[in-house]
Amino acid sequence: MIKLFRFFLCVCICVASPFAMATVKLGASPLATYVDNDGEPARLNTIVQAAFTRMNQDVELSVMRRAFLGSALSSGQLDGEFAFISLDNQADNLYYSKAYLPLRLFVGSKRPNVADISLIAQLQDSRIAVENRFANTDDIRQIREIKWSRNPTTYDTFKQFADNRAPFILTTELLLADFNRLLIADSEEPVFLSPVPLISKGFHLALTKTSQNQTLIKQFDTVIADMQKDGSFNEYLGVTWLQKDIDGDGTADFITSGKVYHRPAEQPFLNAFPLDDTKPGDASYFYVNGVAYTTYEEAEMALGSAAPDEPESFLDREVYKKILKQW
């Protein structure tokens, strides 16, 4: 379970480099499986740490409540935010990276007819469980036709949904996939998802406006693009296939790593996690550990037969066991 720490408790990542700037201090608000500093899986911590390591730049990551984060940014105690969500308006005094990870919010339900929902307007007057990290943003505050059931944590959001106090849940597809892994492992019926995300935004790095930070933002964007191509993102996200236009031809390519689990006869066209808005087609390449192949069969051969075990959920089974028993 995510625990909220005071500002001075932080995760420090240091990479020695005689040419690097002074340590960059970044903060973010907790979000289960994305941002954490208590030893739980934290996808964004890992991505940002790896990116700054490749940039040969010392970085210190702090996880804190939203109110503390705003105060630390305005007072100059932090140089920026490493998990800014574009559901909020951008500040004039900060530089923002490109979205290094999409934020795709789906609606989940215990009923399969959620497959008919593709627009927020279709949920007018419905009660939807949502985490405060999303609910307290500029964009979602403006959606007034929904009866939002706000919750302080991811756990509380899933519990409210599981207890039938809200017939729908709005959260990320990665969190829904993690929760469904727990359900399936217990032979329970998984949550049904809307066919498309009802809200699509992104996670960004934000840095205070200085000439040095402007350079860092550009370096960060470049390094992230490399990490998305070479299979690193697959490992950090726990996702077998990603899709993104790598070669700039307007067609999405497929990306994977030999270090992630692959199901037999898997079809990447059906379950790839998109990193941009492009669609796959006949011109799609298949990237394995950064190497491009023209067909899926060639990529499959490149992966070989030795494969890691199927990954467990990023959500802690012990923490969620009460919810699973009540499902």
N, C-alpha and C positions, 0 to 999 in steps of 0.2 A: 504494500500500500504506500502511496506517496505520502511522505511526511513533509510538512512545511518547515523550513529552517530559517533562522534569522539571517540577516544579510551577511554577517561575517563568516558563516559556514559556507564553504564553496568547494568546488572541484577544481583543482589546479592542474593544468597541463602545460608542461614546460619543455621546449625544444631548444637546445643550445644552438645559438647562431651568432657569431660576432658581428654580422651585418644587419641583424633584425632590429626593429624598433623596440622601444620599451614594451614590457608586457601589456598586451591589450586585454582590458577587463570588460567582460561581457556578462549580461544577466538575462534571465528568462523566467517566466512563470511556469510552475509545474503542470504537466499534462501526461497522464499515464502512458507509458511506453515510448513517449516522445522526449520529454524533458524531466530529468530527475537527478538527485544527487545523493540518494540513499542506497545505492547498490542495485537498484532495480534496472531492468533494461531501459535504455534511453536513446532512441534512434537519432534524435537531433544532436544530443551531446556528442555522440560518436561521430556523426558526419562532420560537425563543425571542428571537433578536435582533429580528425584526420585531415581535413582541409588545411587547417593552420599548420599542422605538422609538415605537410607538403610545401607550404609557403615558407617554411623555415622561420616561423614567427611564434614567439611565446604568446600564450593565451591563457587567461584565467576565467573559468566559467562559474557563475554563481546562480543558484536557483532560489527564488524568493517569491513571496506573495506579490500580487499585482501592485498594490499600493506602495510597497517598499521599492519595487522596481521603478515606478515612476519617480519617486523621490530620489533614488540613487542616480537616475539618468539626469534629472534636472539639476542636481547638486554637483555633477561632475565626478561622482565616485565611480561611475561606470563610463566606459567609452562607447557603449552601445548595447544592443539587444540581439541575441542570436536566434530567437524564434519569434520574430515579429510576424503576426498574421495579418494579411491584407484585408481582413474583415474590418480592420480599423483604418482610419484615415492616416496618411503619412504626415509626419511633422516636417516643417520647413527647415529645421536645423539639423537634419539627419540625411546621410546618404543611404540608399537602399540597394541591396543586391537584386539581381534577378531572383525569381522564386526558385530556390534550390530544391524544394519538395512541394508538390501540389498538395493542397488541402481540399479534399473532395468529401463533402458532407452528404451522406445518404440517409434516407429514412428507413428504419427497420420496423418490422411488425411480426407478431406471432402468426399472422394470417397471410396466406399467399397472395391475396388480392392487392397487396401493396405493389405488386408488379404493374398495376394500372396507374400508379402515381408517378408523374414525371415533372410536375410543377408545384411550387409552394401553394399556389392558389387553390389547388385541389384539396388542400388540408385546412381550408378555412374553418375556424371555430373548433378545430381538433386540439386535443391536449397532447403535447409532445414533450417527452423528457429530454432535457438538454443540459449540458455542463455549463457552468458560469463562464468558463474560459471562452466559450463561443457566444453564449447569450449576452454577455456584457461587452459586446463589440458594437462599433458604430453601425455596421450594416444590419445586424440581426435586431438591434433595438428598433429599427425602422419597420420591421415586419410586425405589424400590429394585429393582423387578422388571425394569428395563431395564439392559442393559449399555452404559452411556454411554461413548463414545469421545471424551474431552475434548480440545479443541484451543485453543491460545492466541489464535488470530485467525480471522476469517471466511475468509481465504484458506486457512489450514491445514485448516479444516473442509471446505471444498469440495474440496480436494486429496485428503483422506482418502477422501471419498465417491467422487470421480472415479477414484481408484486401486483401487476395490473393496475397500478395507480395512474398510469399513462399508457394508452394503447399503442403509441408510437415512440420511437427514439430517434434523435438526430445526432449522428456522430460520424467519425471518419470511417472509411471502408477498411482501413488497417485495424482499427479497434474492433469493428464488427467482425472481421475475419478472425481476430484473436479470440473474441468471445465465442464465436462459433466453433473454434477448435476445442475449447473447453467443453462445450455442449456435446459435440460429436464424440469426444473421448468418453463421455458418460452415457453414450447411446441415447442422447436426447435430440429432439428435432431442432435444427438450427433456426436462427432468426432469418426471416425473409427480407430481402432488400429491394428498394426501388430500382428500376432498371438503369437509371442514370442518377448522377449526383444532383441534388436539388440546389446546392450551392457549391461553386468551384472558385477557390482562391489559392493562396500559397503561403509558404513559410519563407521569410527573408532574413538576411543579416542586415542590421541597421547600425551605422556608425556616425558619430558626431562629425560635422562638416569641418574637416581639415584637409590640407593637400595630401598629407600622408595617408589619411583614411580613405580618400578618394582612390589612391593607388591600391590600397588594400582591398577595396571593394572589387576593383577590376581583376586583381589577382585571384580573389576568392571565386568570382564567376568563372574564370578560366580553369581553375583547379576543379571546381565542381563539375564542369563539363567533362573533364578527363575522368573523374571518378564515376560519373554516370555511364561512361562508355566502357570502362575497363572491368566492370563487374563488381566494383567495390560497393556500389549502392545496393546491389542484390543482397550482399552479405549483411550490410548494416540494417536493411529494412526487413530481412527475412522473407524476401520475395523471389520466386524462381525466375520469372521473366518480367522485364521492363520493356516499355516501348517508347521510342523517341526518334525524331528525325536526326540522325547522326551526320549524314553526308550533305544535308542542305538541299535535297531534291524535292522536298515537300511531301515525302512519303515516310511514314514511321518505320523504323527498323526495330528489330528485337534484340535484347541484350540479356545475357546471363553470365554466370560464373560457374566454374567447375567446383567451387566450394559450397554451393547450395544444393538442396535436395531437388531431384527431378523425378517426377512420377513416370512410370513406363508409358510409352506411347502418348506423351503429353502434347497438347496442341497449344502452342504459345498464342495463337490467334484468339483463343477463347478466354484466356485468363491473365494476360499481361497487364501489369500496372502501368498506366500512362504517365509519362513525365512531361508531355506537352500535348497540344491539341491536334497533332497530325494523326492521320489514319494509315494503317498498313495497306499494302497492295502488292502487285506483282513485282514491283521494284524493291521490295523490302529485303534488307540484308539481315543476317543472323550473326550477332557478335558474341563470341565466347572468349572470355578473359581478354577483351580488347581486340581480338582478331576477327575480321569480317569473313563470313561464308555466304555463298549465294543461295544455298538451299538449306532447309531444315535438316535434311539427311546428313549433309556435310557437317553441320553444327553438332548433330547428335554423335557422329563419329568422333569429333574433336573432344567431346565431353568424356568419352570412354565409359567403361562399365563401373569403375569405382566411384560411388556416390555417397555423400553424407547421409546420415539418418534423417528421417522426416522431422522438421523442427517442431518444438513445442510452442504453445502460445506464449507471447510476450507478457501476458497477464498472469499473475501468480495464482496457481490453482488453490493454494491454501487460503489465500485471501478471499477468493470467490466461491469457496466450497459451500457456504451457506446459501448463496444465490442459486447455485447448481442444484442443491437439494430441494429447493422450493420451486424449481422450474416446472 
